[in-house]
Amino acid sequence: MNPQLVMAAGDPGSTDIWAVANSPVLWICALGVFAVIFVQCILYSRAAKKAAPHVDMPINEVKESFRAGAVASIGPSLAVVLVAIALLALFGTPAVLVRIGLIGSAAAETASASIAAGTMGAQLGGDSYTQQVFGVAFMAMSLSGAMWMICTLIMTPLLKKGGSTLAKRNPAVMALIPAAALLGAFSALTIAELPKSNVHLILVGISAAAMGLCLYLAKVLELKWLKEWALGISIVISIVAAYFLHTA
């Protein structure tokens, strides 16, 4: 995103960032991003249904997988929505929609924007937050998110080639690697929250207990839908618990 395009209709020295934050250029970019995402969802869904018979996967299991994925995404999506609401006051609706619609970390990109503004002697949301600073900060956020996509584009073929080679030599190891990678990633995120405060420690325990209880009940009562909703339920319970713990 070129800062000059963003600021084309405004005054670079003006602190009225809304004159450019809601510019037609940014709205077109935001709609374009979501159009690409929508097309990708359709293509991936069709590809999954087409590939299912080749791996002896019944169509009902494919539908269950889609439903489980949709339900499991509700909880993480709530976090994204909360972050988006917080960023609206700084970057406006189109810019926030573009950022949350792409691969990236809201925390990392906000830090990039803050650093970019700092190099210009300004502060996000402060009196020195001009249209020019907004353009540079948004450019920094866009570049930060773009690197995620570029790395994915470059590394995916390399990892796929290595995975295929490993699968031929030792299929058992290749079957364990994805599960171990997911377990390691979520464990690292969880462990990072533990030292922050006693509230964080309690919330980790509450979310783990809620998740375990849901999975136990789903197995004992043979409720497949509960297994699909387990992640979303545990996240909602944790959010409610966090509210009461914070206000206590």
VEXROFI-28713 format. One line per 8 residues: number of its first residue (from 1); their letters; for each residue x, y, z of N, C-alpha, C. Coordinates in Angstrom, 2 decimals, decimal comma, padded with zeros to 5 digits, m for minus. Layout:
BEGIN
NUM	a	X:Y:Z:X:Y:Z:X:Y:Z  ...
END
This chain:
BEGIN
1	mnpqlvma	000,85:m001,18:000,00:000,00:000,00:000,00:000,88:001,23:000,00  000,81:002,08:m001,02:001,62:003,28:m001,15:001,04:004,38:m000,29  001,82:004,97:000,65:001,29:006,04:001,49:000,79:007,22:000,68  001,40:007,50:m000,51:000,96:008,61:m001,33:m000,44:008,40:m001,86  m000,78:007,12:m002,16:m002,14:006,83:m002,62:m003,14:007,05:m001,49  m002,73:006,65:m000,28:m003,62:006,81:000,86:m003,89:008,29:001,15  m002,85:009,13:000,98:m002,97:010,53:001,35:m003,29:011,43:000,17  m003,64:010,83:m000,98:m003,84:011,62:m002,18:m004,90:012,70:m002,01
9	agdpgstd	m005,96:012,41:m001,23:m007,06:013,35:m001,11:m006,98:014,18:000,16  m005,87:014,14:000,87:m005,78:014,82:002,15:m004,55:015,70:002,26  m004,40:016,30:003,44:m003,26:017,15:003,76:m002,32:016,37:004,66  m001,08:016,09:004,20:m000,17:015,26:004,99:000,06:015,77:006,40  m000,02:017,10:006,59:000,23:017,66:007,91:m000,99:017,76:008,79  m002,15:017,41:008,27:m003,38:017,51:009,04:m003,51:016,34:010,01  m004,10:016,61:011,17:m004,34:015,55:012,15:m005,70:014,88:011,94  m006,42:015,30:010,94:m007,71:014,69:010,62:m007,46:013,44:009,77
17	iwavansp	m007,11:012,35:010,45:m006,77:011,12:009,71:m007,98:010,47:009,07  m009,18:010,81:009,55:m010,39:010,18:009,02:m010,63:010,58:007,58  m010,04:011,70:007,16:m010,20:012,13:005,78:m009,54:011,14:004,82  m008,51:010,44:005,30:m007,83:009,46:004,46:m008,09:008,03:004,93  m008,39:007,87:006,23:m008,61:006,52:006,76:m009,83:005,86:006,14  m010,79:006,65:005,70:m012,00:006,12:005,05:m012,03:006,45:003,56  m010,85:006,58:002,96:m010,78:006,93:001,54:m011,25:005,76:000,67  m011,77:006,04:m000,51:m012,24:004,97:m001,41:m011,16:003,96:m001,76
25	vlwicalg	m009,89:004,41:m001,82:m008,79:003,50:m002,16:m008,69:002,38:m001,13  m008,78:002,75:000,15:m008,68:001,74:001,21:m009,90:000,82:001,22  m011,08:001,38:000,94:m012,27:000,54:000,89:m012,19:m000,47:m000,25  m011,66:m000,05:m001,39:m011,48:m000,97:m002,52:m010,51:m002,08:m002,16  m009,41:m001,72:m001,48:m008,42:m002,72:m001,06:m009,05:m003,71:m000,07  m009,84:m003,20:000,88:m010,47:m004,07:001,87:m011,44:m005,04:001,21  m012,27:m004,53:000,30:m013,22:m005,40:m000,40:m012,49:m006,41:m001,27  m011,37:m005,99:m001,86:m010,59:m006,91:m002,68:m010,01:m008,05:m001,86
33	vfavifvq	m009,53:m007,73:m000,66:m008,97:m008,76:000,24:m010,02:m009,79:000,60  m011,20:m009,33:000,98:m012,25:m010,27:001,38:m012,81:m011,03:000,19  m012,76:m010,44:m001,00:m013,18:m011,17:m002,20:m012,24:m012,34:m002,47  m010,93:m012,10:m002,30:m009,94:m013,17:m002,49:m010,15:m014,27:m001,46  m010,39:m013,89:m000,20:m010,62:m014,88:000,85:m011,86:m015,71:000,55  m012,92:m015,07:000,08:m014,16:m015,77:m000,25:m013,92:m016,79:m001,36  m013,19:m016,38:m002,40:m012,89:m017,29:m003,51:m012,03:m018,45:m003,03  m011,06:m018,18:m002,15:m010,21:m019,24:m001,63:m011,02:m020,27:m000,84
41	cilysraa	m011,98:m019,80:m000,05:m012,82:m020,72:000,73:m013,58:m021,66:m000,19  m014,12:m021,13:m001,28:m014,86:m021,96:m002,23:m013,93:m022,98:m002,90  m012,75:m022,54:m003,31:m011,82:m023,43:m003,99:m011,34:m024,55:m003,06  m011,00:m024,20:m001,81:m010,53:m025,20:m000,87:m011,63:m026,19:m000,51  m012,86:m025,71:m000,38:m013,98:m026,60:m000,06:m014,20:m027,60:m001,19  m014,17:m027,11:m002,41:m014,36:m028,00:m003,56:m013,21:m028,99:m003,67  m011,99:m028,52:m003,42:m010,83:m029,41:m003,51:m010,90:m030,51:m002,45  m011,37:m030,15:m001,23:m011,48:m031,14:m000,16:m012,51:m032,20:m000,51
49	kkaaphvd	m013,65:m031,78:m001,04:m014,70:m032,74:m001,42:m014,24:m033,62:m002,57  m013,46:m033,06:m003,47:m012,97:m033,83:m004,61:m011,91:m034,85:m004,19  m011,09:m034,48:m003,20:m010,00:m035,37:m002,78:m010,47:m036,43:m001,79  m011,61:m036,22:m001,14:m012,09:m037,14:m000,10:m012,20:m038,58:m000,57  m012,80:m038,87:m001,73:m012,91:m040,27:m002,17:m011,57:m040,96:m002,37  m010,54:m040,20:m002,72:m009,22:m040,79:m002,98:m008,52:m041,23:m001,69  m008,97:m040,72:m000,54:m008,37:m041,12:000,73:m009,39:m041,90:001,57  m010,42:m042,42:000,90:m011,46:m043,22:001,56:m012,13:m042,47:002,70
57	mpinevke	m012,41:m041,19:002,47:m013,07:m040,36:003,47:m014,51:m040,12:003,05  m015,49:m040,63:003,81:m016,91:m040,44:003,45:m017,28:m038,95:003,42  m018,25:m038,61:002,61:m018,66:m037,22:002,47:m019,23:m036,67:003,77  m019,85:m037,56:004,60:m020,39:m037,08:005,87:m019,28:m036,65:006,83  m018,12:m037,32:006,74:m016,97:m036,91:007,57:m016,41:m035,58:007,09  m016,46:m035,36:005,78:m016,00:m034,08:005,25:m016,88:m032,95:005,78  m018,21:m033,18:005,76:m019,13:m032,17:006,28:m018,92:m031,94:007,77  m018,65:m033,01:008,51:m018,39:m032,87:009,94:m017,11:m032,07:010,18
65	sfragava	m016,12:m032,29:009,34:m014,87:m031,54:009,47:m015,09:m030,06:009,21  m015,86:m029,75:008,17:m016,17:m028,35:007,88:m016,91:m027,71:009,05  m017,89:m028,44:009,59:m018,68:m027,91:010,69:m017,82:m027,72:011,94  m016,95:m028,70:012,21:m016,07:m028,59:013,38:m015,12:m027,41:013,23  m014,59:m027,22:012,03:m013,70:m026,09:011,80:m014,41:m024,76:011,96  m015,65:m024,69:011,46:m016,42:m023,45:011,58:m016,71:m023,12:013,03  m017,10:m024,14:013,80:m017,42:m023,92:015,22:m016,16:m023,55:016,00  m015,06:m024,26:015,72:m013,82:m024,00:016,45:m013,26:m022,61:016,16
73	sigpslav	m013,63:m022,04:015,02:m013,12:m020,71:014,66:m013,87:m019,58:015,36  m015,00:m019,90:016,00:m015,80:m018,85:016,65:m015,02:m018,20:017,79  m014,42:m019,03:018,64:m013,67:m018,50:019,77:m012,52:m017,59:019,36  m011,57:m018,10:018,52:m010,49:m017,23:018,08:m010,97:m015,99:017,34  m012,10:m016,10:016,63:m012,62:m014,95:015,91:m013,07:m013,85:016,86  m013,57:m014,25:018,05:m013,97:m013,25:019,03:m012,78:m012,39:019,45  m011,62:m013,04:019,61:m010,41:m012,29:019,97:m010,04:m011,30:018,87  m010,17:m011,75:017,61:m009,85:m010,87:016,48:m010,80:m009,68:016,44
81	vlvaiall	m012,09:m009,93:016,72:m013,08:m008,86:016,71:m012,75:m007,82:017,80  m012,39:m008,30:018,98:m012,05:m007,38:020,07:m010,85:m006,52:019,70  m009,84:m007,14:019,08:m008,65:m006,38:018,65:m009,03:m005,38:017,57  m009,90:m005,80:016,65:m010,33:m004,91:015,56:m011,04:m003,68:016,12  m011,91:m003,88:017,11:m012,63:m002,76:017,72:m011,65:m001,79:018,37  m010,62:m002,32:019,01:m009,62:m001,48:019,66:m008,82:m000,67:018,63  m008,60:m001,25:017,45:m007,79:m000,58:016,43:m008,58:000,41:015,58  m009,91:000,34:015,63:m010,73:001,23:014,79:m010,44:002,70:015,07
89	alfgtpav	m010,22:003,03:016,33:m009,98:004,43:016,69:m008,65:004,95:016,17  m007,74:004,05:015,84:m006,42:004,46:015,37:m006,29:004,44:013,85  m006,91:003,45:013,20:m006,66:003,25:011,78:m007,90:003,32:010,90  m009,08:003,33:011,48:m010,29:003,39:010,67:m010,72:002,01:010,18  m011,95:001,95:009,68:m012,53:000,66:009,31:m011,82:m000,04:008,15  m011,57:000,60:007,01:m010,95:m000,13:005,88:m009,58:m000,71:006,22  m008,75:000,07:006,89:m007,40:m000,40:007,22:m007,45:m001,59:008,16  m008,35:m001,53:009,15:m008,47:m002,64:010,09:m009,00:m003,89:009,38
97	lvriglig	m009,98:m003,72:008,48:m010,50:m004,86:007,74:m009,42:m005,51:006,88  m008,56:m004,69:006,28:m007,47:m005,23:005,46:m006,51:m006,04:006,32  m006,19:m005,53:007,51:m005,22:m006,20:008,36:m005,76:m007,51:008,93  m007,02:m007,50:009,45:m007,54:m008,72:010,06:m007,93:m009,75:009,01  m008,01:m009,34:007,75:m008,37:m010,27:006,69:m007,18:m011,01:006,12  m005,97:m010,68:006,56:m004,75:m011,30:006,04:m004,03:m012,05:007,14  m003,08:m012,90:006,72:m002,26:m013,62:007,68:m001,38:m012,63:008,43  m001,29:m012,78:009,73:m000,43:m011,89:010,49:m000,83:m011,85:011,95
105	saaaetas	m000,11:m011,06:012,71:m000,37:m010,90:014,13:m000,73:m009,45:014,39  m001,91:m009,25:014,97:m002,35:m007,89:015,26:m001,37:m007,19:016,20  m000,86:m007,92:017,18:000,08:m007,34:018,12:001,37:m006,93:017,42  001,88:m007,79:016,55:003,13:m007,49:015,84:002,96:m006,32:014,88  001,83:m006,29:014,19:001,63:m005,22:013,21:001,37:m003,88:013,89  000,67:m003,91:015,04:000,48:m002,67:015,80:001,81:m002,16:016,31  002,67:m003,08:016,74:004,01:m002,68:017,18:004,79:m002,08:016,02  004,65:m002,66:014,82:005,32:m002,11:013,64:004,84:m000,69:013,35
113	asiaagtm	003,51:m000,49:013,46:002,96:000,85:013,23:003,46:001,83:014,28  003,55:001,39:015,52:004,02:002,26:016,60:005,48:002,65:016,39  006,30:001,68:015,98:007,72:001,96:015,72:007,86:002,92:014,54  007,06:002,69:013,48:007,11:003,57:012,31:006,72:005,00:012,69  005,68:005,14:013,53:005,28:006,47:013,97:006,36:007,10:014,84  007,01:006,28:015,67:008,06:006,80:016,54:009,25:007,34:015,77  009,57:006,74:014,63:010,69:007,23:013,82:010,40:008,61:013,24  009,13:008,99:013,20:008,74:010,30:012,71:008,45:011,26:013,86
121	gaqlggds	008,80:010,86:015,08:008,59:011,70:016,24:007,13:011,83:016,62  006,31:010,84:016,28:004,88:010,89:016,55:004,47:009,69:017,38  003,24:009,74:017,85:002,68:008,66:018,66:001,30:008,33:018,12  000,99:007,05:018,03:m000,30:006,63:017,51:m001,42:007,20:018,38  m002,34:007,91:017,73:m003,47:008,49:018,45:m003,16:009,78:019,17  m001,91:010,25:019,15:m001,53:011,47:019,84:m001,77:012,72:019,02  m001,34:013,86:019,56:m001,53:015,13:018,86:m000,69:015,21:017,60  000,40:014,44:017,54:001,29:014,46:016,38:000,93:013,39:015,35
129	ytqqvfgv	m000,22:012,73:015,55:m000,65:011,66:014,64:m001,33:012,28:013,41  m000,51:012,63:012,42:m001,00:013,30:011,22:m001,33:012,29:010,12  m001,87:012,80:009,02:m002,19:011,93:007,90:m000,93:011,29:007,33  000,17:012,01:007,34:001,42:011,45:006,84:001,90:010,31:007,74  001,80:010,51:009,05:002,18:009,45:009,99:001,27:008,25:009,81  m000,02:008,49:009,61:m000,96:007,41:009,39:m000,56:006,59:008,16  m000,22:007,28:007,07:000,17:006,57:005,85:001,40:005,71:006,05  002,41:006,27:006,74:003,64:005,52:006,98:003,38:004,35:007,92
137	afmamsls	002,58:004,58:008,97:002,28:003,51:009,92:001,51:002,38:009,25  000,56:002,74:008,41:m000,22:001,71:007,72:000,65:000,96:006,72  001,59:001,65:006,11:002,53:000,99:005,20:003,38:m000,02:005,97  003,81:000,37:007,17:004,62:m000,55:007,99:003,80:m001,79:008,37  002,54:m001,59:008,72:001,67:m002,72:009,04:001,49:m003,64:007,84  001,31:m003,04:006,67:001,11:m003,84:005,46:002,35:m004,66:005,13  003,52:m004,04:005,26:004,76:m004,78:004,99:004,96:m005,90:006,00  004,61:m005,62:007,25:004,74:m006,65:008,30:003,87:m007,87:007,97
145	gamwmict	002,63:m007,61:007,56:001,75:m008,73:007,19:002,17:m009,41:005,91  002,72:m008,62:004,98:003,13:m009,20:003,70:004,26:m010,20:003,87  005,15:m009,96:004,84:006,26:m010,88:005,05:005,77:m012,25:005,48  004,67:m012,30:006,25:004,09:m013,59:006,63:003,69:m014,36:005,38  003,05:m013,66:004,46:002,56:m014,31:003,25:003,69:m014,74:002,34  004,71:m013,89:002,23:005,85:m014,22:001,37:006,61:m015,43:001,92  006,80:m015,45:003,23:007,48:m016,60:003,85:006,68:m017,89:003,63  005,35:m017,76:003,75:004,51:m018,94:003,51:004,63:m019,41:002,07
153	limtpllk	004,66:m018,46:001,14:004,77:m018,80:m000,27:006,10:m019,49:m000,59  007,16:m019,06:000,06:008,49:m019,62:m000,22:008,70:m020,94:000,52  008,30:m020,98:001,79:008,61:m022,13:002,63:007,69:m023,32:002,39  006,45:m023,08:001,99:005,50:m024,20:001,82:005,99:m025,25:000,82  006,44:m024,86:m000,39:006,95:m025,89:m001,32:008,16:m026,64:m000,77  009,04:m025,93:m000,05:010,23:m026,59:000,51:009,84:m027,59:001,59  008,92:m027,19:002,46:008,47:m028,09:003,52:007,70:m029,27:002,95  006,93:m029,02:001,88:006,18:m030,10:001,26:007,13:m031,14:000,66
161	kggstlak	008,19:m030,68:000,03:009,17:m031,59:m000,56:009,86:m032,41:000,52  010,24:m031,74:001,62:010,88:m032,46:002,72:009,92:m033,44:003,38  008,64:m033,04:003,51:007,65:m033,92:004,11:007,41:m035,17:003,27  007,39:m035,00:001,95:007,19:m036,15:001,06:008,35:m037,13:001,17  009,57:m036,59:001,24:010,74:m037,46:001,37:010,72:m038,21:002,70  010,37:m037,51:003,77:010,34:m038,15:005,09:009,22:m039,19:005,17  008,10:m038,91:004,51:006,97:m039,85:004,54:007,34:m041,17:003,85  008,17:m041,11:002,82:008,59:m042,31:002,12:009,56:m043,13:002,97
169	rnpavmal	010,40:m042,46:003,72:011,40:m043,17:004,50:010,83:m043,68:005,82  010,01:m042,87:006,47:009,45:m043,27:007,76:008,05:m042,66:007,92  007,02:m043,34:007,42:005,65:m042,80:007,49:005,18:m042,54:008,92  005,62:m043,36:009,87:005,17:m043,19:011,26:005,63:m041,86:011,83  006,89:m041,50:011,54:007,42:m040,23:012,03:006,66:m039,06:011,42  006,36:m039,13:010,14:005,65:m038,05:009,46:004,24:m037,89:010,01  003,65:m038,99:010,47:002,31:m038,90:011,04:002,34:m038,21:012,40  003,46:m038,32:013,12:003,57:m037,71:014,44:003,97:m036,24:014,39
177	ipaaallg	004,70:m035,84:013,35:005,23:m034,47:013,28:004,13:m033,41:013,33  003,04:m033,50:012,51:002,01:m032,45:012,59:001,38:m032,33:013,98  001,10:m033,48:014,61:000,51:m033,44:015,95:001,49:m032,83:016,96  002,76:m033,20:016,83:003,77:m032,66:017,75:003,95:m031,16:017,53  003,88:m030,72:016,28:004,04:m029,29:015,98:002,89:m028,48:016,58  001,66:m028,97:016,42:000,52:m028,27:017,00:000,59:m028,25:018,53  000,95:m029,40:019,11:001,07:m029,47:020,56:002,14:m028,51:021,08  003,27:m028,47:020,37:004,35:m027,57:020,77:003,96:m026,10:020,64
185	afsaltia	003,25:m025,75:019,55:002,86:m024,36:019,33:001,89:m023,89:020,42  000,85:m024,69:020,69:m000,12:m024,30:021,71:000,48:m024,34:023,10  001,39:m025,27:023,34:002,05:m025,33:024,65:002,90:m024,09:024,88  003,60:m023,65:023,83:004,44:m022,46:023,95:003,59:m021,22:024,24  002,44:m021,11:023,55:001,55:m019,98:023,80:000,99:m020,01:025,23  000,67:m021,20:025,69:000,11:m021,34:027,04:001,15:m021,01:028,10  002,34:m021,56:027,95:003,41:m021,34:028,93:003,77:m019,86:029,01  003,70:m019,16:027,87:004,03:m017,73:027,86:003,06:m016,91:028,70
193	elpksnvh	001,83:m017,40:028,90:000,82:m016,67:029,67:000,95:m016,90:031,17  001,54:m018,02:031,56:001,57:m018,39:032,98:002,28:m017,39:033,89  003,46:m016,85:033,52:004,17:m015,97:034,46:003,59:m014,57:034,57  002,62:m014,20:033,74:002,15:m012,82:033,70:001,47:m012,40:035,00  000,61:m013,25:035,53:m000,06:m012,92:036,80:m000,78:m014,17:037,31  m001,28:m014,07:038,53:m002,06:m015,18:039,08:m003,36:m015,38:038,32  m003,92:m014,28:037,81:m005,15:m014,37:037,04:m004,93:m015,19:035,77  m003,82:m014,94:035,10:m003,49:m015,72:033,90:m003,36:m017,20:034,23
201	lilvgisa	m002,71:m017,48:035,35:m002,53:m018,87:035,76:m003,87:m019,55:036,03  m004,75:m018,82:036,71:m006,07:m019,37:037,02:m006,87:m019,60:035,74  m006,79:m018,65:034,80:m007,55:m018,77:033,55:m007,07:m019,94:032,71  m005,77:m020,18:032,71:m005,25:m021,35:031,98:m005,83:m022,63:032,58  m005,88:m022,69:033,91:m006,46:m023,87:034,56:m007,94:m024,02:034,28  m008,68:m022,90:034,27:m010,11:m022,94:034,00:m010,38:m023,39:032,57  m009,64:m022,83:031,62:m009,86:m023,21:030,21:m009,50:m024,67:029,97  m008,42:m025,15:030,61:m008,04:m026,55:030,45:m009,08:m027,47:031,06
209	aamglcly	m009,60:m027,09:032,23:m010,63:m027,91:032,89:m011,91:m027,93:032,06  m012,30:m026,79:031,49:m013,51:m026,72:030,67:m013,37:m027,57:029,42  m012,20:m027,49:028,80:m011,95:m028,28:027,59:m011,96:m029,77:027,92  m011,29:m030,15:029,00:m011,26:m031,56:029,39:m012,63:m032,09:029,74  m013,43:m031,28:030,45:m014,78:m031,70:030,82:m015,65:m031,90:029,59  m015,56:m030,99:028,63:m016,34:m031,11:027,40:m015,97:m032,38:026,63  m014,68:m032,64:026,51:m014,24:m033,83:025,79:m014,65:m035,11:026,53  m014,60:m035,07:027,86:m015,01:m036,23:028,65:m016,50:m036,52:028,48
217	lakvlelk	m017,31:m035,48:028,58:m018,75:m035,65:028,41:m019,10:m036,08:026,99  m018,37:m035,55:026,02:m018,62:m035,94:024,63:m018,33:m037,42:024,41  m017,30:m037,93:025,08:m016,96:m039,34:024,94:m017,93:m040,23:025,70  m018,26:m039,85:026,95:m019,14:m040,68:027,78:m020,56:m040,68:027,25  m021,06:m039,53:026,87:m022,44:m039,40:026,40:m022,59:m039,58:024,89  m021,41:m039,78:024,23:m021,40:m039,97:022,77:m022,06:m038,79:022,05  m021,62:m037,60:022,42:m022,14:m036,38:021,81:m021,07:m035,79:020,89  m021,17:m036,08:019,60:m020,17:m035,57:018,66:m020,19:m034,05:018,58
225	wlkewalg	m021,40:m033,48:018,67:m021,50:m032,03:018,56:m020,77:m031,33:019,69  m020,73:m031,94:020,89:m020,04:m031,33:022,02:m018,53:m031,30:021,78  m018,02:m032,32:021,13:m016,59:m032,34:020,80:m016,26:m031,20:019,84  m017,17:m030,93:018,91:m016,95:m029,86:017,94:m017,02:m028,48:018,59  m017,90:m028,37:019,61:m018,09:m027,08:020,27:m017,17:m026,89:021,48  m016,34:m027,89:021,79:m015,54:m027,85:023,01:m014,61:m026,63:023,07  m013,93:m026,35:021,97:m013,00:m025,21:021,96:m013,74:m023,89:022,16  m014,84:m023,71:021,43:m015,59:m022,48:021,57:m016,16:m022,30:022,97
233	isivisiv	m016,66:m023,40:023,56:m017,22:m023,34:024,90:m016,15:m022,98:025,93  m014,98:m023,60:025,81:m013,90:m023,34:026,77:m013,42:m021,89:026,67  m013,40:m021,35:025,46:m012,96:m019,96:025,29:m013,98:m019,01:025,91  m015,27:m019,27:025,67:m016,31:m018,41:026,24:m016,27:m018,46:027,76  m016,12:m019,65:028,33:m016,04:m019,79:029,78:m014,84:m019,02:030,32  m013,71:m019,09:029,62:m012,51:m018,38:030,06:m012,71:m016,87:030,01  m013,39:m016,38:028,96:m013,64:m014,94:028,84:m014,53:m014,46:029,98  m015,59:m015,23:030,28:m016,48:m014,87:031,39:m015,72:m014,90:032,72
241	aayflhta	m014,91:m015,93:032,91:m014,13:m016,02:034,14:m013,14:m014,87:034,27  m012,53:m014,47:033,14:m011,59:m013,36:033,15:m012,28:m012,06:033,55  m013,51:m011,88:033,10:m014,26:m010,66:033,45:m014,49:m010,60:034,95  m014,96:m011,70:035,53:m015,26:m011,70:036,97:m013,99:m011,61:037,81  m012,92:m012,26:037,35:m011,66:m012,18:038,08:m011,08:m010,76:038,04  m011,27:m010,09:036,89:m010,73:m008,74:036,74:m011,50:m007,73:037,58  m012,82:m007,94:037,69:m013,65:m007,01:038,45:m013,68:m007,33:039,94  m013,19:m008,51:040,30:m013,24:m008,91:041,72:m012,26:m008,07:042,54
END
